[in-house]
């Protein structure tokens, strides 16, 4: 029998392709990741318990009728519908916006005005920095009681100083027109130290070569501040603006202690109204709905600030 060529040819086996195996992860990298998670875990747990958890709980409670003492019942969106015809809610929101629009710019101006001379090599700058930061580190309730004494109409220091210039000071905390400015003045004094420290750190990070080049070109101090200091300080300025706006929308302590929201509702802030609704009137569902609206306002305003940061903030690479 004749053999065919196919039968006589040696068989050649085709090698099976093997998958490329990724190199094993070094042990030091796994340890590094574990260490990182151990450092992050306390903050993550705190965020979930004290921030994310309450927001989710508020979202659930806002859909209920609950007075803390009886079983909750389903309300749906009824609590949100109550916000529209509630004049106190809109008054509190307007007061909070007024407080924010006035106090935040004033705080930034005062903070920057104090940070600039401290950055010019003032003697014993650490002492002045500590003294100016002291109001920010003091408990708000204690500061509020001190300012109540300062605002006493006849014997208070504020009206006494105004009297030196022939100005008859008002009854600050019981005046319809002056109660909110009084709170704003106290809040600016309380919080400017934080912004001052942030600005001072930003000023010290600006390269001095830029100012030297400006002096060689004959740049005036104002143009140097406008074209060198402000652009280079914009990241710190953006940070202070964002944190100040968020903090001002949550103003509560000073208004509760100094004016208790009065006269009338002139100084009733949104957080104070939420507190009264939830823990004085025991209307937890409505208070949760208000708090979610406040949360939404803060998120939208903060998101808007981040959208504009590309045009306003200069990062030196």
C-alpha positions as a printed Julia matrix, in Angstrom:
317×3 Matrix{Float64}:
   0.0     0.0    0.0
   1.41    3.34  -0.97
   1.64    5.93   1.74
   0.47    9.44   1.09
   2.58   12.47   1.72
   0.27   13.52   4.53
   0.79   10.2    6.28
   4.56   10.31   6.04
   5.04   13.98   7.06
   6.04   14.5   10.66
   3.31   16.02  12.84
   4.02   19.5   14.16
   2.19   20.53  17.31
   1.01   24.14  17.5
   2.02   25.74  20.8
  -0.92   26.85  22.94
  -0.8    30.64  23.54
  -0.34   31.55  27.14
  -1.92   34.55  28.83
   0.51   37.21  29.96
   0.6    37.11  33.71
   0.75   40.36  35.58
   3.64   40.63  37.95
   2.7    39.99  41.56
   1.98   43.05  43.64
   4.96   43.85  45.79
   4.34   43.3   49.44
   5.41   46.83  50.28
   2.65   48.23  48.03
  -0.05   46.19  49.74
   1.25   47.35  53.1
   1.28   50.92  51.87
  -2.35   50.64  50.72
  -3.36   49.11  54.05
  -1.61   51.9   55.93
  -3.36   54.52  53.79
  -6.77   52.96  54.46
  -6.05   52.83  58.19
  -5.31   56.56  58.17
  -8.38   57.34  56.05
 -10.76   55.08  57.96
 -11.39   57.31  61.03
 -12.27   60.3   58.83
 -14.35   58.11  56.53
 -16.29   56.64  59.45
 -16.83   60.12  60.88
 -18.04   61.38  57.5
 -20.5    58.51  57.11
 -21.87   58.84  60.65
 -21.95   62.61  61.12
 -22.36   63.97  57.55
 -23.67   61.49  55.0
 -25.84   59.64  57.52
 -27.7    62.73  58.78
 -28.31   63.93  55.21
 -29.88   60.6   54.27
 -31.88   60.57  57.52
 -33.12   64.11  56.85
 -34.25   63.01  53.4
 -36.3    60.19  54.93
 -37.72   62.28  57.79
 -38.75   65.06  55.38
 -41.28   62.62  53.9
 -42.88   61.93  57.28
 -45.08   63.6   59.87
 -43.26   63.06  63.16
 -43.27   64.91  66.47
 -40.63   62.78  68.26
 -43.21   61.33  70.66
 -45.62   59.38  68.45
 -45.12   56.99  65.59
 -44.28   58.75  62.29
 -46.79   58.73  59.46
 -46.24   59.11  55.75
 -46.53   62.67  54.41
 -44.93   62.46  51.0
 -43.96   65.89  49.63
 -46.41   67.73  51.88
 -43.62   69.18  54.05
 -41.94   70.69  51.0
 -45.26   72.14  49.82
 -45.57   73.95  53.16
 -42.45   75.99  52.43
 -44.12   78.13  49.75
 -46.78   79.9   51.87
 -44.58   80.11  55.0
 -43.55   83.78  55.43
 -41.21   83.02  58.34
 -39.2    80.61  56.2
 -38.71   83.17  53.46
 -37.88   85.86  56.0
 -35.27   83.58  57.58
 -33.82   82.77  54.16
 -33.63   86.48  53.31
 -31.95   87.27  56.63
 -29.39   84.54  56.02
 -28.67   85.81  52.51
 -28.32   89.37  53.85
 -25.92   88.18  56.53
 -23.85   86.28  53.95
 -23.7    89.07  51.36
 -22.45   91.61  53.91
 -20.35   89.58  56.34
 -18.31   87.57  53.82
 -16.89   90.57  51.87
 -16.22   92.46  55.11
 -14.43   89.47  56.61
 -12.26   89.06  53.51
 -11.36   92.76  53.38
 -10.45   92.91  57.08
  -8.49   89.64  56.9
  -6.48   90.75  53.89
  -5.93   94.25  55.28
  -4.36   92.74  58.4
  -2.41   90.03  56.58
  -0.63   92.5   54.27
   1.25   94.46  56.98
   2.03   91.28  58.92
   3.7    89.98  55.76
   5.98   93.05  55.58
   8.3    91.92  58.35
   6.47   93.47  61.29
   8.39   92.91  64.5
   7.03   90.14  66.71
   4.69   89.02  63.96
   4.01   85.74  65.78
   2.66   87.63  68.8
   0.34   89.78  66.69
  -0.78   86.76  64.69
  -1.67   84.88  67.87
  -3.54   87.84  69.34
  -5.52   88.44  66.15
  -6.36   84.75  65.86
  -7.63   84.61  69.45
 -11.23   85.71  68.66
 -11.56   82.89  66.12
 -10.37   80.34  68.67
 -12.8    81.59  71.33
 -16.16   79.89  71.84
 -18.92   81.77  70.0
 -21.26   81.76  73.01
 -18.66   83.49  75.19
 -17.94   86.06  72.48
 -21.68   86.69  72.05
 -22.13   87.5   75.75
 -19.18   89.91  75.64
 -20.67   91.72  72.66
 -24.04   91.94  74.38
 -22.32   94.01  77.07
 -20.58   96.09  74.42
 -23.92   96.85  72.74
 -25.73   98.03  75.89
 -27.43  101.27  74.73
 -26.37  103.63  77.55
 -23.34  102.07  79.2
 -21.91   99.94  76.39
 -18.45  100.59  74.99
 -19.64  100.85  71.38
 -22.04  103.73  72.03
 -19.52  105.33  74.38
 -16.93  105.44  71.59
 -19.53  106.82  69.18
 -20.37  109.48  71.78
 -16.78  110.75  71.65
 -17.5   111.82  68.06
 -20.9   113.31  68.88
 -22.83  110.32  67.49
 -25.8   109.03  69.45
 -25.6   105.24  69.15
 -28.76  103.19  68.63
 -30.18  100.42  70.79
 -28.32   97.91  68.69
 -29.85   94.55  69.52
 -33.48   95.7   69.77
 -33.49   98.0   66.76
 -35.2    96.83  63.57
 -32.53   98.41  61.4
 -29.42   97.8   63.49
 -29.86   94.31  64.98
 -28.55   92.47  61.92
 -25.6    94.88  61.36
 -24.71   94.35  65.01
 -24.59   90.59  64.46
 -22.54   91.06  61.3
 -20.01   93.29  63.09
 -19.59   90.74  65.86
 -19.26   87.88  63.35
 -16.61   89.7   61.32
 -14.6    90.34  64.49
 -15.0    86.69  65.45
 -13.94   85.13  62.14
 -11.4    87.44  60.48
  -8.47   85.69  62.19
  -8.93   82.5   60.18
  -8.85   84.32  56.85
  -5.88   86.4   58.0
  -3.79   83.28  58.71
  -4.72   81.74  55.34
  -3.88   84.96  53.49
  -0.63   85.33  55.39
   0.41   81.83  54.35
  -0.48   82.62  50.74
   1.44   85.91  50.79
   4.55   84.24  52.15
   4.44   81.73  49.29
   4.58   84.44  46.57
   8.07   84.57  44.99
   9.81   87.84  45.84
  11.38   87.92  42.38
   8.02   89.02  40.98
   7.97   92.11  43.18
  11.61   92.86  42.38
  10.88   92.68  38.66
   7.93   95.0   39.16
  10.06   97.54  40.99
  12.64   97.46  38.2
   9.86   98.22  35.7
   8.61  101.09  37.86
   5.37   99.4   38.92
   3.4   101.35  41.53
   2.39   99.66  44.8
  -1.26   99.54  43.71
  -0.41   97.91  40.35
   1.9    95.51  42.13
  -0.94   94.51  44.44
  -3.4    94.26  41.58
  -1.3    92.37  39.05
   0.98   90.3   41.32
  -0.47   89.88  44.79
  -4.11   89.25  43.93
  -3.5    86.74  41.1
  -0.93   84.81  43.14
  -3.19   84.95  46.2
  -6.29   83.81  44.3
  -6.17   80.14  45.5
  -6.15   81.26  49.14
  -8.82   83.87  48.37
 -11.01   81.25  46.73
 -10.63   78.91  49.72
 -11.57   81.65  52.19
 -14.59   82.71  50.12
 -15.95   79.15  49.86
 -15.5    78.34  53.55
 -16.86   81.73  54.64
 -19.99   81.42  52.51
 -20.69   77.91  53.8
 -20.16   79.05  57.4
 -22.3    82.17  57.04
 -25.25   80.19  55.69
 -25.1    78.13  58.88
 -25.01   81.1   61.29
 -26.87   80.23  64.47
 -25.06   80.74  67.8
 -24.65   84.5   67.81
 -28.19   85.16  66.61
 -29.68   82.85  69.24
 -27.65   84.29  72.13
 -27.62   87.98  71.22
 -31.08   88.61  69.77
 -32.99   85.31  69.91
 -34.06   86.07  66.36
 -35.6    89.43  67.22
 -36.82   92.03  67.09
 -39.67   90.14  65.48
 -37.96   87.96  62.89
 -35.35   90.51  61.83
 -32.41   88.31  62.84
 -34.04   84.87  62.57
 -31.66   82.86  60.41
 -32.56   79.73  58.52
 -30.68   77.41  60.88
 -32.42   79.04  63.86
 -35.81   78.53  62.22
 -34.95   74.89  61.55
 -33.97   74.47  65.19
 -37.2    76.05  66.43
 -39.33   74.03  64.05
 -37.74   70.74  65.02
 -37.02   71.14  68.74
 -39.48   73.76  69.97
 -42.48   72.96  67.79
 -41.48   69.27  67.45
 -42.28   69.25  63.74
 -39.41   67.03  62.63
 -40.65   66.42  59.09
 -40.97   70.11  58.28
 -37.62   70.89  59.9
 -35.97   68.17  57.8
 -37.49   69.62  54.64
 -36.11   73.06  55.53
 -32.68   71.6   56.22
 -32.64   69.89  52.82
 -33.47   73.2   51.15
 -30.58   74.81  53.03
 -28.33   71.94  51.96
 -29.39   72.42  48.34
 -28.65   76.17  48.51
 -25.18   75.55  49.91
 -24.42   72.88  47.29
 -25.58   75.1   44.41
 -23.66   78.15  45.61
 -20.5    76.12  46.23
 -20.8    74.42  42.84
 -21.2    77.84  41.21
 -18.05   79.07  42.91
 -16.11   76.07  41.65
 -17.39   76.65  38.11
 -16.04   80.21  38.15
 -12.71   79.32  39.73
 -11.09   78.57  36.36
 -11.48   82.21  35.34
 -10.69   83.75  38.7
  -8.11   81.46  40.3
  -4.53   81.37  39.14
  -2.42   78.35  40.08
   1.31   78.86  39.73
   2.87   75.69  38.34
